[in-house]
């Protein structure tokens, strides 16, 4: 979740017919587009999170990353953990 779900009208967010929406709803749907975060920024966030938490094992690091970044794929979490360990 990006945190802007409440600002986009439910009609546009749920894939409803935007043509039947009011002008305010159409403007809001275009003003707040939903897009996934960039992979590079997510990896940097994961590495910095691990720097702050300082896990004691690889298993703990993966658990922490899974809890903090539930939508991130396992490969991204493993790569962030390896970068953290190398750095």
Secondary structure, DSSP 8 states (H G I E B T S, - for coil): --S-GGGS-HHHHTT--GGGS-HHHHHHHHHS------HHHHHHHHHHHHHHH--SSHHHHHHHHHHH-TTS-HHHHHHHHHHHHH-
